[in-house]
Amino acid sequence: MSVVIQPSGAERSSEQAFFESQKLPSKKRGMTFEALFYRQLHQVTARIHDTEQLEQIMLETSQEICKLLNADRLTLYAVTEDQTAIISKIKTGLNSSRDLKLPISPQSLAGYAAFSRTALNLPDVYDEDALKRIHPSLTFLKEVDKRSGYRTKQMLVAPIMDGGTLHGVLQVINNKSDEPFGELEVDGVTELCKTLATAIRQRVKGPEGGIQRKTTKYDGLISDGILTEQELAQCVQDARNEGQSVEQRLMADYSIKPAQLGSALAKFFGVPYEPFNPGRIRSEMLQGALKREFIEEQEWMPLEESPDGLVIMCVDPEAVKGSRVVPQVFPRVTKFAYRVTTLVEFRETLAQLFGAAADSSTIDQLLADMDGGPIDDGNNDESLESAAADNELVKFVNKVIIDAYNQKVSDIHIEPMPGKFKTGIRFRIDGSLVPYVEVPAHFRQAMVTRLKIMCDLDISERRKPQDGKIKFKKYGPLDIELRVATIPSAGGVEDVVMRILAAGEPIPLEKLGLTPHNKARLEATVSKPYGLFYVCGPTGSGKTTTLHSILKFLNTPDTKIWTAEDPVEITQKGLRQVQINKKAGIDFALVMRAFLRADPDIIMVGESRDKETVSMGVEASLTGHMVFSTLHTNSAPESITRLLDMGMDPFNFADALLGILAQRLAKKLCDCKAAYVPDAEEMRLFAAEYAEELRHTQSWKQDYAGESKKMVDKWMQAYGDSGQLKLYKAVGCDKCNKTGYKGRIGLHELMVADDAVKKLIQERSRVAELFSAAVEGGMRTLKMDGMEKIMMGLTDLKMVRQVCIK
């Protein structure tokens, strides 16, 4: 049985309190001081591993080691070159600068440890009978005590061994509790000696026999040709100087990817690398017994059962194995599979499985913690406001928003039912609604009131719809904004829908998911000096994201760009962005008029929803400005008829228009997708569906078979593999929650206003004629674009049909 070290001083008391707060099962509480001891030991050994100057770091950490072992002093000896003696390199507590040199023989305690290659744990070094029982020649050299007046009593001495090679001796002197050193301290010294032996072995000769260099756990980056030896050495030094981790510096200074770091760590520790898996799901059986703080401190966590054993993800597998805490936490598990990971991916996995750092409780725990008593659901605003401020309810609402953000949710739907029925909360993920949790009926009005308070709405108004915004940074750990709409529904209840606004940097145009055909046409169209360009599609189809990608493409130091948005979601340097505020009377038309007086080159108006805004857009484009905007329409040709119906002059509008990009978001196939070669009939039907719009064009009417063959030949050239076209089907894995789909891909329909299209606009032609002319001019419809993305392996026909009318 291990001897538990006694806590000493305020620091140990606080650490004890920390471990007691973990609320571990009673069988696991006995390990708390051991866990603390090994965590502190790990911090010391990690510093030894990471340093170039071993003697310097030992000098710096010697006080930490003494504190850890509850010891008064320590001495570190190194073997001389001729292997006949040991010489002191580090001495704490001695004023003498003279090195102690001892022969490797049983005539001294340190010499005996080096000679016999065994450790000594002596309760009293002056007990000569005890020393003689170990070896007849063994004595304690009392001269140092006589010179200094110091009284040595307990001593723990261990050889520093690497295999059969002796590198030195570590000597720990006097237990501050005035007791013999216990098993825990013996284990600590053994681990320290192993670390020192590894560190000494890993010192390799520099180029041309120069200065010795200690290998680090990142040396795999050198062998893989990612970094030079000098770059890594500089990075290690910079990290130490700035008090950062080497990993942080490698990622910041050299753009090293986690996978590259993981490969180097796997080579160093000799265990497989475990990357961050976005599809990993929390297991209450494995992670439920542990608290987030414990995992953070220990730097290991259980992931899943595997044929190799219980998978343990850790930052330092050697330290975790040596600490022996894992088998104590899981006493019934007989086999463990240790995996190394980067610190970044460890923290990502921690956030994924244990939630945001602010509160690691699960949503079910928070629901259980909320008071089960009835909350006034009537018209008493004061009692509702009081209930909405209840600490548990506040934590619950924050947790819903944090979980939604972590799961990449676009919208949160809160759907109360009248009477005693529960309130449902659903998340929209990748375009589909997924049930999240159900809340007891008596919390519904307090929850809605809490959300109204967060976005500064009128809590007494329950008969009219309201809309507002939540700046979540004021209430929780995330810097995000939510657009909130409350809608009164049947039974005297209010629904709430919250959209999480995708704040951040614009996506580069090349990463927008455009086909090469559409990308080339889009760049050519938006590079014109003036004109009008629209992006259209339903709510949530990514119109604003696309517009900002186009603006990023056009954003140069010699261009002045003004934007009017509601809300400003994406920010980028070089843009002058204005937030619409209807309450203050600042609408799109007002801001548009102001822009025309502010010497713009490019104007972006978030939405063209009335005649005045569209008219000013046309006028601005005809007077030498480039104008971008969005529309809520289904397709590019339909947008033209919508704008003409608003009262636009067809001739001015035709002159101003450069193009319209319609877009949709279709579910993207997960990486688990399976490729297959379609049979001839499936391919014929696929080609016929693709050519549905093309057959109305002049060339297809004249030679349908010839054009059809040309089209398939082009596909083969662009997407074929070994003379075959492949399609893909959804499979399903843990990453995509067995659905087969993960993420979304944009489908685009770019209509360029060429002469034929402009002529039809002037004639107020029907949508069908505009469609036909646009396709003749090179437009790929939404469905055609989607079907090309099917051949690229990005999605499947079922998903394309779901979002395309034709």
N, C-alpha and C positions, 0 to 999 in steps of 0.2 A: 504493500500500500504506500502510495506517495505521501511524503511529508509536505503539508501545505505551508508555504512561507507565511510568516506573520506580517500583516500590514503594518507599516511604520510611517507615522506622520500624517499630515492632512491629505497629501496626495493619495496615499494608499486608502484612506478612509473614503475619499470621493470615488476612487476606482471600485471599492467594495460596494458602495451604494449603487454604482452603475450596474454591476453584475447582479446585485440583488433585485434591481428593477427589471431585469430581463424576464422575470416570472417564468423561469424554466421549470419543468417538472422536477419533483423532489430528488429523483435519482440523478438529475443533471446538475443540481446546485453545488454538489461537492467539487465540481471541476472549476468553479468560477475563479478562484485565486490562481489555479493552474493556467486557466485561459488567459488571465491578465499577465502572468509571468511569461508565458510563451509569446504573447503578443509583443511585450517589451523586448524579449529576446530576439524576435523576428525583426524588429526595427533596427536593432544593433547589427545583426548579421546581414541585413539588406544593405546597410551603409558600408560594411566591410566588403561585400561583393561588388558594390558600385564604384569603389574608389581606386585610383591609380596608386596613390602613396599609402601603402599598407601601414607603415610605422606611424605616419602622421595621423591616420584615422584611428589607430589603436590608442594613441595618446589622447585624442579628442574624446573617444568613447570610454576610456578607462573608468572615469567617474560614474558613467551610466552603468557599466558592467558591475562595478562595486555596489552601486545602489540596487541593481537587479538581484544580485546574489546576497544582499544584506551583509556585505563584507566591508572591511576597513581598508584593505590595500590589495594590490595585485602586482605581480612581476611577470613579464613576458621574456622568455629566453629563446634565442635562436641558435641552431647548430653551427659550429664553425666549419670552414671549408674543408678542413682535414678530418671532419667527423669524429674528433676525439673529445671535444668539450662543448659546453653550451655557454653562451654569453648573454648577459641581460641587455635587452633593447628598450624595454619600458619598465620604469619603476615608479610607483605612486607612493607618496608619503615619505620618501627618503630624500634628504637634502643633498646627499653625496652625488656628485656627477660621475664618479668613477664606475666603470662597468664591472659587474660581478662575473668572473669567469670560473666555471666549475667543471671539473673533469666528468666525463660520462662514466660514472662508477657509483657503487653503493655508499660512498663516503659522505654524501649530502642528500637531502630529500629530493631536490630537483634533479640532481645527478642520478639518483636511484630510479626516478620515474623515466628518465631518458634511457638508462641502462636496461631496466626490466620491461620497458614499454607498457607498464601498467600504472593505473592511477592510485593515489594514496588519499585517504580521508582520515586525518588524525585529529582526535578530540583535544590532545595536549602534546605539543612537540617536545616538551621537557620530560615526558614520561619515557625514560631510557629503556625500561623493561619492555614496553610496548614496541619501541623501535627495534630492539634486539630480536624480538620474536619475528619481525618482518625479515630482517637480514642481520647477521652478526656484526657487519661493518657499518651499519646505518647509524648516523649521528645527526643531530641538529647543530648547525654552525651558530654558536651563541655570540660570536664576536660582534655581529651587526647590532644585536640587542644591547650589548655592553657599551658600544660606542654611542648609540643613539638614546639609550635609556628607555627604549620601547620594549614592551613585553609581548612576544609572539605566543599565541596559545593554540587556537585551532588553525589547521592548514589543509587546503584541498589542492593537490598537485596532480596534473594530468599531462601525458605526452601529446604532442601535436603530430599525429601520424597520418600519412596518406598511403594506404596499402601497407607495404612493409617498410616504407621510407619514413625516417624520423626527421621532422623539420624544426622541432623546438619543444618547449615546455611552458605551460601556463600554471602559475602558482597564485592561489587566492588565500589571503591571510586574514584571520580573525573574524568570526561571525559576531555581528554587533549585538545579537541576542545572547552572546556568551554561552552558546550551545554548540554541539557538533553540527557541521553542515549536513543538511538533510538530503533525502533522495532527489528532491526537486532541484536543489542547487547542483548536485552531482550531474543530473541530466543536463542542466544548463551549461556547465563547464564542458561536458562531452560534446554538446552541439556546437559550442563556441570553438572547440578544438577542431572539429570537422570542418567548420567554415574557414578557419585560419589555414588549415592544411590545403583545402581546395584553392583558397586565394593565393597561397604561396606557390602551389603547383601551376596555377594559371599565369604566373609571371613568365612571359616568354621574351626571348632576346629581340631587341629592336633591330632595324636594318644595319648590316655590317657590324654586328656585335656591339651596337650602341646601347643606350639606356634600356633597362628592362621595362617591359610594359605588361601590365596585368590584363589578361583577357576579361571581357565583360559578357554579360548575357546577350548583348546586342552584336557580338562579333559575327553572327550569321549574316548581318547586313553587309559586312566587308566581303565575306566569302561569296555572297550572291552578287557582288559587283554593284550594290546600291549606294554604298558610301566608301570613301577611302579611309585608311587607318587614321590619317591626320584629322579628317572631318569628324570622325567619331570621338577622338580624343578631345578635340576642341568643344564638341557638344557636351561631353561629360563634364568638362571644366566649367563651361558656361552655366550648366544646370546647377552645379555645386555653388558657384558664385552668386547666382540669383535665387537660390533656395527653391528651385523647381525640380520636378522629376525629369530624368533623362528622356523619358518617353514624350513628355510635353515639348521639350526642345527639339527632338527629332521630328515630331509632327509639324511644329511651327516653322522651323528653320529649313528643313529639307523635304517637306511635304511627304513624309513617309506614311504609307497607308497602314491601318491596323493589321491587315493580312500579312504584310511584309514583316512587321514587328513580331507577329504571332509565329511566323515560320522560324525566325531567329531564336525566339524564346523556346520553341519546341526542340530545336537542336541543342540548346544549352542545357535544358532540364531533362531531356530524354523522355518527355511525355507528349502525347498529341496536343495540338492547338485546338481550342474550342472558340470559334468566332461567335459574335452576337447573332442570334437568330430571331428576326422580327416576329416569327409566328409562334414563339414559345409561350405556353400557357402555364399559369401558376398552379401548382399542386399543393393543396392544403395538407396532404399526408406528409409531404417532404418539407415544404417551406413554412407551413402553418405553425410549427412548434418554435420557430425562431423569430426573433424580432429584428427589425431593420438595423438598429444600432449595433447589435451583436455581429451581424454579417459585415457591416462597414468596418468594424474594429478588427475582426478576424481575417477579412479579405479572402473568404471562401464561401461557397454556397452549394447546396445540393441541387442538381438539375433534374435528373430522371434516372429510372432503373434501366440498365442495359445488360446485354449478355456478359459484358466485362465486369459488371458490378454497378454499384451506385455511383453515378458520374458526379464528381466534385470539381466544380470550376474554381480555380484559384489563381492568384497573381504570382505566388511563390510556392510551387508544389513541395520543394524541399522543406521549407519552414513548416508548412501545414502537416506534412507527414511526420516530421520530427516532433511536433507539438502534441500529438496523440489525442487532440481534443475531438476530432471527427468521430473516432470509434466510441467515445464516451457519449456523444450526442445521439449516435445511432447504434446502441449496443446490440441490437438484434441483427444488424447487417454484418455479414461475414466478409464481404468483398467490396473494395472501393476502386474506382477507376479515376485517377487524378488527371485533370486536364489543365493546361496553362492557358491564360488569356491576357490580353493587354488591360491596363488599368481603365482605359476609356471604355472598352467593351464590358468590363466587369461592372462599371457604374451604370452603363446602359441597361444591362441585364437586371441589375438591382432595381432600377427605376421601373423596368417592365414588370417584374414579378412582385415588387413590394410597393409600387405606386410612387408618387412624388415625395420628396424628402419631408415636406411639411406635415404630412399625415400618412402613416403607413397602414392605417386601418382599412379593412375591406368595406365595400358598400354595405354588405350584409351586417357586419359588426356595427357600423354607424346606425343602420336602421334599428338594430336591437337596442342600441344605447339611447335612442330617442324615447322620450317619455310616452308611454302608451296611453295616457289619459286623453280624453276628448279635448280638442282645441275648438274654440268658438268659430263656427263656420258661417255666422250670421253677418250682421252689418256693423258690429262693434269694431270700429277701426282701431281704437286704442288697444283692445285685447289682441287683435290681429297683429298689430305692429310689435307688441310685446312678444307674441309667439314667434314672429319672424326673426326676432333678435335672439331667440334661444340658441345657446352655444352649439348644441348638438345639431339643430336644424341648419345653422350656418355652415358647420363642418360638412354636413350631408350635401348641401347645394354645391359647395366648393369641390367636393369629391366627385360629383357628377360631371362638373365642367373639366376637372383635371383628367379624369378617366377618358372623357370624350376626346380631349386633345391628344392624349397618349395613344389612343386607338385610331388616330387620323380620321375622326368623324367630321363630316361637313355640317350637319344640322342635328340639334337635340330637340326632340318632340316630347312635350309634357302634355299628356292627354287625360284629364280627369273625367270621371263618370259621375252622374248624379247619385244621390242617396248614399248607401253604404258600400258601393263598389269601389275597388281600389283605383288609384291613379297610375296609369301606365307611363313609363318613360322609354322612348325608343331612340336609337341612334341611326342616322343615315351614313352608311359606310360604303364607299365606291358606288353610290347611287341607289343602294337598296336599304330599306329600313330593317333594323335588327332589334328585337326586344332587349332591353337592358335590365330594368328592375321595376317592381311594382311597389307603390307606396300606399300605406293605409289611408283610408278616406279622410280621417280626421286631420291629416297634415296638408291636404290639398291647397286650401286657401292661404294658409301660412306660408307654404312654399312659393305660391304665386306672388304673395305680398313681398316676400324676401327678394324675389327677382325684380319686382317693380321698384323696390327701394334701391337695389344695386344700379338700376338704370334711370333713377330719378323720374319715375312716372307717378301719376296720381293714383294712390292706393285706394281711394274712395270711389273711383270711377270703374264700375264693373259692367256697364251696359254698352260701352263703345270700345271698338278696337283701339289699341295704342301701340306705338312703336318707339324704341329707344336703343341705347347702346350701353354695354357694360365694358368699362376698362378694368379688366380683371386683375391688373397689377395692384390695385388698391385693396383687393380682398384675398388674393392667393399668391402662390409662388411663380405664376406664369405671366409673362408680359404679352398678353393677347387681348383682342377686342372681340366682343360678340354683338351681333345685331339681333335685337329682341323684338318680337311681335306678339302682342296678347290679343286673343280673339274670343269674345263671349260665345259660348255654345250652349246647346239645349240643356235644360235642367239647372240653370243658374250657375254654371261653372265657367271657368275661363281656361282656354287652351293657351299654351305658350310654345312658340317655336323660336329657337336660338340658332343663328348661323355663326359658326366660328370663322372669323375673317382671316384669310390666308395672308397674313402680314409677312413681309420679308423682301428678299431680293428678286428682281425679275429673272425669268428663265431665259438663257440665251436662245436666239432664234433657231439655231441648229439642234437644240434639245427639245423643241416644241412638238416633235413627232410628225412633222410635215414630210411628205414624200419628196424625193429630189425634184420631181416635176412641179409640184406646188410651191416648193421653197424657191426655186429659180423664178417662177412667175410672180410670186409675192414680192421678192426683193426688187425685181425690175419695176413693179407697179408702185411700191411705196417710196422708191428712190426718185420719183418725179418731183420737180420743184414746187408744184402747187396742185391742188385738187381735193377731192372729197373721198374718203375711204371709210367703209363701215365694216364692223364685225357684228354678226347677228347670231342669235341662238336663244334657247330658253334660259331661265334663271339657273345659275349654277353650272353652266356649260363651259366656263373658263374664258369668257369674252374679255374681261379686264386683264387676265393673265396674258392673253395673246396680244392685246394692245400694248401692254408694257414691254413685252418682248420685242415688238416692232419698234417702239420708242427707244429701247436700248440699242437696237441696230442703227437707228438714226441719230442717236445722242452723241454729238461731237462737240468739241470746244467752240466751234464757230456757228453753232446752232442754238437759237433761243426757243425753248419748249415750255409752253404753259399747259397745265392740266387742271380741269375742274372735275372733282370726283365726290361721290357720296356712297361710302366713306373713302378716304385715302387709305387703301390697303397696302399697296406696294410702294416703297420709296426708292428712288435712285438718285445718285448725285448728278447734278446738271439740270434736273427738272425743277421748275417752279410750280409747286402743287397747291391748289386751293381746295379747301373743304367746304362743301355745300352745307348751309345751315338754314333750313326753311323757317325755323322759329324766328331767326333774325332777319328774314326776308331775303337771304342770299340764295337764289336759285340758279339753275343752269343758264337761263336767258340773261340774267343780270351779269353774271360772271363773264359770259361770252362777250357781252358788249364792252366790258372793262378790258378784256384781253385784246380786242381790236385796237385799243388805244395804247397798248403796252408793247408795241413793236415786236410781235411774235414771228417766228419762222414756221413753227408747228404748233397747232392747238389740238388738245385732246379733250373732248367733252364726254364725261362718263356715260351719259344716256341722252338720246334724242327722243323725247317723249311728247313734244308738242310742236305745233307749227312754227312758233317764234324761234325756238332753238334751231330747228332744221333750216329755216329760212336764213338765219344768220350764218349757219355753217356753209350754205351754198354761196351766200354773198362773200364770206371771208375767203373761200376757195377760189372764187372768180377774181379776187383782188390780190392774188399772189401768195396766199397762205396754204399750207398743207393742213387739212382738218381731218381728225380721226374721231369716230364716235361708235357707240353700240346701239343696236336695235333688238327688240324682242320679237323676232320673226322666225319662221321655220326654215326658209331656204333663201339663197341669194336672189333669185329672180322675183320671189314673192315680196322681198324687201322693197323692190322698185315700185311695185303697184301700191304698197302701203304708203310709201313716201309721196307718191303722186296723189293718193287719196287724201293726204293731209293738206293738199292745196298747193303743192310745189308747181312752179311753171316748168313744163316738160323740157323746153329748150334750154333754159338756164341749168336745170338739173342735169340734163344729158351732157352739157358742156363741162359741168363741175365734176361729175362722177368719174373716179378712177377705177374703183372696183369694190366688190363686196365679198367678204369671207364669212361663210356660214360654218358653224362648227357644233359638234356634239361630243359627248364623252361616252365611250363604250368600255365595258369591263375588259381588262387586260388578262390574258392567260397567265397563270402562275408558272414558275419555272418547272413545275412537275408535269407540264403538258406532254402529250405523246404525239409524235409525228406519224402520219400514214400516207400512203400513196392512193389517191382516189381512183376508182375504176372509171372506165370511159363514159358511162352514163352519168355518173355524178359530175364529171368534168364538163360534160355537154350542158347539163342543167346549170352548173355554176357559171359557165361562159354566157349562156342565154340570159341569166339573171343580171349579169354585169352589163350586157349590151342592150338592156331594156330601153335606155334613153338614146343610145347611139343609133339604133335602127331608124330613128326619125330623121337622121342627118342625110344629106344628099349622097355622100359616097357610099353609105351603108344601104340606102335604097337601091342604088345601081348594082352593087355586087356584095350581097350579104355574106355569102360563103367565103369569098376572097378576103373581105375585111375581118371576118371572124377568125380565119386562119392566121392572118397577119397579127391579130391581137394576141392569140395564144402563143405564137412564135416570140413576140415581144416579152410576154410573161416568162417564157422558158429562158430567154436570155437574161432577164433581170432577176428572176426568183428561182430558176431551175437548179437542181442539184443532181449531177451525173445523168443529165438527160431526162429527169423526172421532176414534175411539180409535186410538192408535198403540202398537205394541209395538216392542221393540228387539232387535237381535241382535248378538252379539259379532263384532268385525272383526279386531283385532290390530294392534299397532304396537310401536315400539321401547320405549315407556314401559312396556308390559305384557308385554314379551318375546314378542310375537306370539301371546299366549294369548287376548286379548280381555277379560281380567278383571284388575282391580287393586284390592286391598283387599277388605274384607268388610262386609256389612250385616246387622244383626240382624233376625230374624223373631220376632215375639212372639205369644203366646197368653195373654190375660189372662182368667182365670176369677174373677169377683167372687162371693163367697159371699152371694147374696141368699136370700130366704126359701125359694124352691123348692129351691135347692141344699142349704141347711141341712137341710131336711126329708129329702132323699134321703140325706144323710150319716147322719142319725139312724137311718134305715131300713137302713143298710149296703147301698145299692143298687149295681147293677152299673155298670161304667165307661161302658157304652153309654148308660145312662139319665142318668148325670151329664153326659155329653157333650151329649146332646140338650137337657137342661134349661139347661145353660150357654149353648149356642148360641141357644136361645130367649130367654135373658136378655141377649143382645147380645155374647156372646163370638165373636171371630173366631179360627178355628183357625190353627195355624202356617201351613198351606197357604194359607188364605184371605188371611192377612196378607202372605204371600210373593207371592201373585198380585196383590194391590193394589200391591205394590212393583214388580212387573213393569210395570204400567200407568204407574207413576211414572218408569219408565226406569232403575231402580236395578239390576235383575238380570233374568234370563230364566227361562223355565219349566224348562229343563234343570237349572239350579242349585237351584231351589226343590224340584223332585222329588228331587234328591239328598239333601236334608237333612230332608224330611218323609215320614213313613211313609205317611200317608193323603193 
